[in-house]
Amino acid sequence: MNRTHAPAKKAIIIGMDGASMELVNNMIEWGHTPNMERLRNLGVYRPMIGVFPTLTPPGWTALSTGSWPGTHKVMDFNIRSLGEQLDRTIWGINTGLCKSEYLWNLVERAGRIPILVKWEMSWPPTVNSGIQVEGTGPGVSNHHQIAGYHLFVSGKWAPRPIGGQRDPETLDPSALQKVKHVDPVEIIPLNTETWKGELPESSESLLEVKLTIQPLARGRENMNRGKSGIPKSFFGLIYASKEAGYDRVKICKSRSTDEVIADLGVGDWSEWWLDSFKIDGEEIEGYVRIKLITLTGSADAFELFVPQIWPNTDYTVPADVATSIDENVGSFLQNPARDALGQVDDDTYFELLDYHHQRLGDVATYLASNNEWDLLMVETHAPDYASHFFLSQADEISGATPDTTHRCREGLRRTYESVDKMIGQIVELADEDTVVLICADHGGTPNQFRAIEIEEVLEDTGFIVKDSEGRIDWTKTRAVNVGLVHIFINLIGREPNGIVSIEEYEATQREIIAALHAYRDSETGRHPFSLAVTREDAEMLNLHGDLVGDIVYALRPEFDGAHGKQLPSVSFGIGGQHSTFILSGAGVREGVALERQVRVVDVSPTICYLLGLPMPDNVEGGVIYEALEDPNWHLTRLSEYESKI
């Protein structure tokens, strides 16, 4: 195909992790997302069928390759480690696991240029001639950050939880749950003999607080950039600039007012400053910023926040792109403190989220304006952050109080308004020859009942047996859960501690399926499992191969968290699991709600078709012909060519 005769010359793809078409349609109807509304009205849209499990690694990999999880092999965050004990898994955020060709590599193979800006599930980089900025995974799942957030608190500070059941880390790895969420500090009288420089005038006795940043803090251990970091301390000088009591803090690099970094009142942010930190013996520079959230007049409550510290180098391909971003755009921010939600106030989170989206838009605009490109891919994880925190109780079916429901609805509104503003900035890069896609990997639903824990079910039904210390007894355990939706039988000859014979295998499959279908939730009396099938039958869910469980199951949405174990066809409350699909621009019909099915694996083939490119290796999806102005454009061009001969 000749690229100059294809319907589109360029493509912009903007991904929104966890954004269901159901909720996006609601946001449009409620007037919160005018840019998405405009793109929907100018193009085509449909709730898109995603992968199962409805999860980030298999979802984005399917969208980016056009192949199903059974083919691309990126099955989960936690993937079965074949040949090892059944509780051993492989971390799924790794392009090296993928057995299919990525869209950006196909673009390069065709002699064209991709730019990826924080595109999910694209690290380690596979780009060769293109440009890539970050791209590891949600929140704390990255190889680059110097340190996660620090929340320094003292006195009468209290967190701001949303309430309700939390999704586990296996589903929501962007929020570490087994770490200390705050950094307690002690406020003491200032010793003037230990301080240098001119002290501020204060109507109250001066106070001091020591603020120590720990490199690698609040990072996912298996994705940290190093093993150990040297703590670095800053010093806060608390004073009263007026008669009403303490109201300001000076942040200094040492106990000297000659090294003031910021002078903050309550609600103030400092500017970003570049500082150095030592990790594994190496000096690394990164950007730091501070906000004074709380300081009472008597200093009996104090709260100061430092968001993620991100480096100014080493997170792009080619490497010098990071330097160019640093010089021409400014500090980058990969995680807008999603893991601090419920600790900091919502306003602080959304101030960072707006900055994060502004930076994604700025970086995409800068790179696309100063480099040749044919494909621009930008992703935000914010809708998924909102799904795990705000969406859970944003619907009346959750049973939350009116105040909580209002807070959660506001959280959703502010999230999607922030995303929409970024979309508006990026689509300014599109001309009449550009096709624009807004898409998602999976959706999200509100909570209704207590989420079912499959390990508890297998233990209750006798398949998992634990010893007196709560550890799995492999001599008595017949089956265990691995990842989100897979159950593996402890099979003799396949597992190191197998106890189920091959002759008992099929009978054990049937027994597990029967137990899941018969299982009743003790609190509601309902049956929570919507599906339980053998590995062989799981092919209908596009799951096949040795990494698939001997049993694959799905939960009804009212018994799941935001996403994961629900089928990708679910609609529930104000949300659902259908992925967002909005396509507009060159070669696309205008103002059409598509009637025929759209699947996540159809995205890459359709973009390739519109750009006049070959198909990626191992592609299983098809072209969404219903979306196109001319489904047979290649034949039309051929006919035009033949008529000129």
Number of C-alpha atoms within 10 A of each C-alpha: 13 10 15 10 13 21 23 25 21 25 24 23 22 23 25 26 28 33 30 31 27 24 27 24 21 15 20 17 12 11 12 20 23 18 19 23 19 14 23 24 17 18 25 23 27 24 27 28 25 29 34 28 28 30 26 32 26 30 29 26 31 34 26 27 32 31 31 29 29 21 21 21 25 30 30 29 23 19 20 26 15 14 11 13 16 22 12 13 17 15 16 22 28 18 19 13 14 20 17 23 20 27 24 29 22 22 23 18 15 13 11 19 23 26 26 26 23 26 26 28 24 26 21 14 20 16 22 15 18 22 23 27 28 24 25 25 26 25 24 28 23 24 22 23 26 28 26 24 27 25 22 24 23 21 16 11 16 13 13 13 12 19 12 16 14 16 19 14 13 13 22 25 18 24 25 19 15 8 10 10 18 18 17 17 17 13 20 13 12 15 10 11 6 8 15 13 11 9 15 14 12 17 14 17 13 20 18 19 21 19 23 15 23 21 24 24 21 24 26 19 15 12 17 21 19 18 11 15 20 15 14 14 13 16 21 25 26 28 24 22 17 13 11 12 18 24 22 24 25 20 25 21 17 17 20 17 20 14 14 17 21 21 17 19 19 17 13 14 20 17 12 16 13 14 13 15 21 17 19 12 11 11 13 17 17 22 21 20 17 21 21 22 22 20 25 17 16 13 19 14 16 24 24 23 22 20 24 26 30 23 25 22 18 17 24 21 20 16 14 13 18 24 16 15 20 16 11 12 16 17 21 24 22 27 27 25 27 26 23 24 22 17 18 22 14 16 13 19 21 19 13 17 23 19 16 24 24 20 19 25 21 20 22 22 18 15 22 19 11 8 12 13 18 22 25 25 20 25 22 25 26 25 26 28 26 25 30 26 26 27 27 29 29 29 24 15 16 18 15 20 12 13 9 17 21 16 17 23 19 14 22 24 19 19 22 23 20 23 26 19 18 23 24 17 17 23 20 9 14 15 14 11 16 23 26 26 26 21 28 31 32 33 38 36 32 28 30 22 20 16 20 18 13 19 16 11 18 21 16 12 14 16 20 21 20 15 10 7 6 8 10 16 14 20 12 18 21 21 28 22 22 23 20 24 22 25 25 21 26 26 18 14 13 16 17 14 18 20 19 20 15 13 8 11 16 13 11 20 21 14 12 25 20 13 17 21 15 13 17 15 17 8 8 10 9 12 16 23 23 15 15 23 21 19 22 15 15 21 14 10 17 14 24 19 14 12 20 26 25 23 24 26 25 22 23 18 29 21 21 24 29 33 30 27 26 31 25 24 17 18 21 19 18 20 26 28 33 32 34 31 26 25 29 24 23 24 24 24 19 19 15 17 17 15 11 11 12 24 23 30 28 24 27 27 26 21 25 20 24 27 28 21 21 14 22 23 16 16 21 17 22 19 20 19 14 18 25 23 14 16 17 10 18 18 11 12 15 11 11 11 10 9 8 6 5
